[in-house]
């Protein structure tokens, strides 16, 4: 249940003159939805992400739009005045910064998704509780009606 972004997924732009390394990780727009659809299937016939965004507020596109990530994350490493230029260290720093930005964005969407699921579950619980109350009320009315027809044992 992991998503994995590696250095192989990144593009690097090196400027030795300015002592700068820029790392770009692209193609990440659907990363969160891909993760959810791959890892959170209850059964082959039931996908809670489909259920969730088709029942909350009656509009899939609102949740879907919030779950899309930016399509590009950037990390920049610059040498300080007293630093010695090392391209490998620059690549490592730039990649770490880009990946950190990606992970932050990913978990922001995960929190939004959990909040939607939580809201949906609370609404489902409230609906079931109301149904239970209604069934109890109907059962009492039915018992009173039967008692009025047949009478009570004391009569």
C-alpha positions in Angstrom: 0.0 0.0 0.0 2.7 2.5 -1.0 3.3 5.0 -3.7 6.9 5.3 -4.7 8.6 8.2 -6.5 12.2 7.7 -7.3 15.0 9.7 -8.8 14.3 7.9 -12.1 10.9 9.7 -12.2 12.6 13.1 -12.0 14.2 15.5 -14.5 17.2 17.5 -13.5 18.4 20.9 -14.8 21.9 21.8 -13.8 23.5 25.2 -14.0 27.1 24.9 -12.8 27.7 28.6 -13.4 25.0 29.6 -11.0 25.7 26.5 -8.8 22.0 25.5 -9.0 20.2 22.2 -9.5 16.5 22.1 -10.3 14.5 18.9 -9.9 11.1 18.5 -11.6 8.8 15.6 -11.0 6.0 15.5 -13.6 2.9 13.5 -14.4 1.5 13.5 -10.9 -2.0 14.8 -11.4 -3.8 11.5 -10.9 -1.3 10.1 -8.4 -3.7 10.2 -5.4 -6.7 8.7 -7.3 -4.4 6.0 -8.7 -3.2 5.2 -5.2 -6.8 5.0 -3.9 -8.2 2.9 -6.7 -5.3 0.5 -6.5 -5.3 0.1 -2.7 -8.8 0.6 -1.3 -11.1 -1.9 -3.0 -13.4 -3.6 -0.5 -14.1 -6.3 -3.1 -13.9 -6.5 -6.9 -17.6 -5.5 -7.1 -17.4 -2.7 -4.5 -15.2 0.4 -4.7 -15.7 2.8 -1.8 -14.2 5.7 -3.7 -16.9 5.3 -6.3 -19.5 5.1 -3.6 -18.0 8.0 -1.6 -18.0 10.5 -4.4 -21.3 9.4 -5.8 -23.1 9.9 -2.5 -21.5 12.9 -0.9 -23.3 16.1 -1.9 -24.6 14.1 -4.9 -21.7 15.4 -7.0 -18.6 13.4 -7.9 -16.9 16.2 -9.7 -16.5 18.3 -6.6 -14.6 15.6 -4.7 -12.8 14.5 -7.9 -11.4 18.0 -8.5 -10.2 18.3 -5.0 -8.3 15.0 -5.2 -6.4 16.0 -8.4 -2.8 16.9 -7.6 -0.7 19.5 -9.4 1.0 17.9 -12.4 4.5 19.1 -11.5 6.6 19.4 -8.4 9.8 21.3 -8.2 12.8 21.3 -5.9 15.7 23.7 -6.1 19.2 23.4 -4.5 21.5 26.4 -4.6 25.1 26.5 -3.4 25.8 29.1 -0.7 28.7 31.5 -1.0 31.0 29.4 1.0 29.8 26.0 -0.3 31.8 23.8 -2.7 29.9 22.8 -5.9 28.9 19.2 -5.9 26.4 18.1 -8.5 25.4 14.9 -6.8 24.7 16.6 -3.5 22.7 19.2 -5.4 20.7 16.5 -7.1 19.9 14.8 -3.8 18.8 18.1 -2.1 16.7 19.2 -5.1 15.1 15.8 -5.4 14.3 15.6 -1.7 12.7 19.1 -1.8 10.6 18.2 -4.9 9.5 14.8 -3.3 8.7 16.6 0.0 6.4 19.0 -1.9 4.8 16.0 -3.6 4.2 14.1 -0.4 2.8 17.2 1.3 0.3 17.6 -1.5 -0.5 13.9 -1.5 -1.3 13.8 2.2 -3.3 17.0 2.0 -5.6 15.1 -0.5 -5.6 12.1 1.8 -6.9 14.2 4.7 -9.6 15.7 2.5 -10.6 12.2 1.3 -10.7 10.9 4.9 -12.9 14.0 5.9 -15.3 13.2 3.1 -15.5 9.5 4.1 -16.0 10.5 7.7 -18.8 12.9 6.7 -20.4 10.3 4.5 -20.2 7.7 7.3 -21.7 10.1 9.9 -24.6 10.8 7.5 -25.1 7.1 7.0 -25.1 6.5 10.7 -27.6 9.3 11.3 -29.9 7.8 8.6 -29.7 4.4 10.1 -30.4 5.8 13.6 -33.5 7.6 12.3 -34.6 4.4 10.5 -34.2 2.5 13.8 -36.3 5.1 15.7 -39.0 5.0 13.0 -39.1 1.1 13.2 -39.4 1.2 17.0 -42.2 3.8 16.7 -44.0 1.7 14.1 -43.6 -1.4 16.2 -45.2 0.3 19.2 -48.1 1.5 17.1 -48.5 -2.0 15.7 -48.6 -3.5 19.2 -51.1 -0.9 20.3 -53.3 -1.6 17.3 -53.2 -5.4 17.8 -54.0 -4.9 21.5 -57.0 -2.7 20.6 -58.3 -5.5 18.3 -57.7 -8.5 20.5 -57.7 -6.8 23.9 -55.1 -7.3 26.7 -54.8 -10.4 28.8 -56.3 -8.6 31.8 -59.6 -7.9 30.0 
